[in-house]
Amino acid sequence: MKNLLLTGRPGSGKSTIIQQIVRDLKSRGIRIAGLYCPEIRGPEGRLGFKIVELSSGEERILAHVKEKGPRVSKYGVNLANLQEMSKKAIESLSEADVVVIDEIGPMEVMSPLFQELVQKALNSSKPVLSAIHKRTERGFIAEIKSRKDVEIFEVTPTRREEIAREIKERIETLLSSK
């Protein structure tokens, strides 16, 4: 299967695995498209999330405790930034070898363009590596989890390295068979 989804509790290592694999693939000249949403941290802990379009490296605020907009937990989501970055990621899909989406979660699925990005990526012939929200079992996220063409890996701190190695090998095999 080419659609590889990571799920697990917050802090289990999903984003760490994705970062390691993206770094390794890019160092070998493999073109990556998609979105990555790293934390914004301050002295008092997590303040929000950035959204980074991977082919260009452009980044904006996705959500922040001080952001206006629809709320997910304590964060206000910047829908304009989410829409614009999703549009840029969709435009870069044709140039990519691998698609990365971190994360398919409650904030991100507020954007119809983000949902379009996810569908286009999963329906493409390209390997897809994504994190997906663990607890959500309805709506768009549940639809993605129930697709027959995805494989879901449960990340735990004790299995993180094993899963990273397996996914990296899978992506390498998929790319070498093209």
C-alpha positions in Angstrom: 0.0 0.0 0.0 1.2 3.5 -0.8 -1.0 5.5 1.6 0.8 5.3 5.0 -1.0 6.9 7.9 0.5 7.4 11.4 -1.8 7.7 14.4 -1.2 7.7 18.1 -1.5 9.8 21.2 -0.1 13.3 21.3 3.7 13.1 21.9 3.9 9.5 20.6 6.4 10.5 17.8 4.2 10.8 14.7 5.7 14.2 13.7 9.2 13.1 14.7 9.0 10.1 12.3 7.7 12.3 9.5 10.4 14.9 10.0 13.1 12.2 10.0 11.8 10.7 6.8 11.3 14.1 5.0 14.9 15.1 6.0 16.3 11.8 4.7 14.3 11.9 1.4 15.2 15.5 0.7 18.9 14.8 1.3 18.7 12.2 -1.5 17.1 14.7 -4.0 13.5 13.3 -3.6 10.9 16.0 -4.2 8.4 16.4 -1.3 5.1 18.2 -1.5 2.4 18.7 1.1 2.0 20.4 4.4 3.7 20.1 7.8 2.3 21.7 11.0 5.0 22.1 13.7 4.2 23.4 17.1 4.8 27.0 18.2 6.2 26.8 21.7 6.8 29.5 24.3 8.1 29.5 27.9 4.6 28.4 29.1 4.3 25.5 26.6 2.5 25.1 23.3 1.0 28.3 21.9 -0.1 27.1 18.6 0.9 25.6 15.2 2.5 26.9 12.0 1.6 25.5 8.6 4.5 24.9 6.2 4.2 24.2 2.5 6.9 21.7 2.0 7.9 22.3 -1.6 8.6 26.0 -1.1 9.2 26.1 2.7 6.8 29.0 3.1 5.2 29.1 6.5 2.3 30.9 8.2 0.3 30.6 11.4 -2.3 27.8 11.4 -3.6 28.2 14.9 -2.6 30.1 18.0 -4.0 30.8 21.5 -4.3 34.5 20.5 -5.7 33.9 17.0 -9.2 34.9 16.1 -11.3 32.4 14.2 -13.0 29.0 14.8 -11.7 27.3 18.0 -10.3 23.9 18.4 -9.5 23.4 22.0 -7.7 26.6 23.1 -6.5 27.5 19.6 -8.1 29.9 17.1 -7.6 28.6 13.6 -6.6 31.0 10.8 -8.8 29.7 8.0 -7.4 32.1 5.4 -3.8 30.8 6.0 -5.0 27.2 5.9 -6.8 27.7 2.7 -4.0 29.5 1.0 -1.3 27.0 2.0 -3.6 24.1 1.0 -4.0 25.6 -2.4 -0.2 26.0 -2.8 0.3 22.4 -1.7 -2.3 21.2 -4.3 -0.5 23.2 -7.0 2.9 21.5 -6.1 1.6 17.9 -6.2 2.4 17.2 -9.8 6.1 18.0 -9.2 6.5 15.8 -6.2 7.8 12.3 -5.8 6.2 11.9 -2.3 3.4 13.7 -0.6 3.5 14.4 3.2 0.6 15.7 5.2 1.1 16.3 8.9 -1.6 16.2 10.2 -5.1 15.3 9.1 -6.8 16.6 12.2 -9.7 18.7 13.4 -8.0 22.1 12.6 -7.0 21.2 9.1 -10.2 19.6 8.0 -12.0 22.9 8.5 -10.7 23.8 5.0 -12.4 22.4 1.9 -9.1 22.9 0.0 -7.2 20.9 2.7 -9.7 18.1 2.2 -9.2 18.3 -1.5 -5.4 18.1 -1.0 -5.9 14.9 1.1 -8.2 13.3 -1.5 -6.0 14.2 -4.5 -2.9 12.9 -2.7 -4.5 9.6 -1.6 -6.0 9.1 -5.1 -2.7 9.8 -6.8 0.0 7.2 -7.7 2.5 8.9 -5.4 3.4 7.5 -1.9 1.7 9.4 0.8 2.9 9.7 4.4 0.5 11.4 6.8 -0.3 11.7 10.5 -4.0 11.4 11.2 -5.9 12.3 14.4 -6.4 9.3 16.6 -9.6 10.1 18.5 -11.8 11.4 15.7 -14.1 8.6 14.5 -16.6 10.5 12.4 -16.7 12.9 9.4 -13.9 13.4 6.9 -11.2 11.9 9.2 -13.2 8.7 9.7 -13.8 8.4 5.9 -10.0 8.6 5.4 -9.3 6.0 8.1 -11.8 3.6 6.5 -10.4 3.7 3.0 -9.3 0.4 1.7 -6.1 1.8 0.2 -4.6 3.1 3.5 -2.5 1.4 6.1 -2.6 2.8 9.6 0.4 2.5 11.9 -0.2 3.0 15.7 2.8 4.9 16.9 4.0 4.4 20.5 7.2 5.5 22.1 8.4 1.9 22.2 7.6 1.2 18.5 8.6 4.6 17.0 12.0 3.6 15.6 10.6 0.3 14.2 7.7 2.1 12.5 10.1 4.8 11.1 12.3 2.2 9.6 9.4 0.2 8.1 7.8 3.3 6.5 11.1 4.5 5.1 11.8 1.1 3.5 8.2 1.1 2.1 8.6 4.5 0.5 12.0 3.6 -0.9 10.5 0.4 -2.4 7.6 2.3 -3.9 9.9 4.9 -5.4 12.3 2.4 -6.9 9.5 0.5 -8.5 8.5 3.5 -10.6 
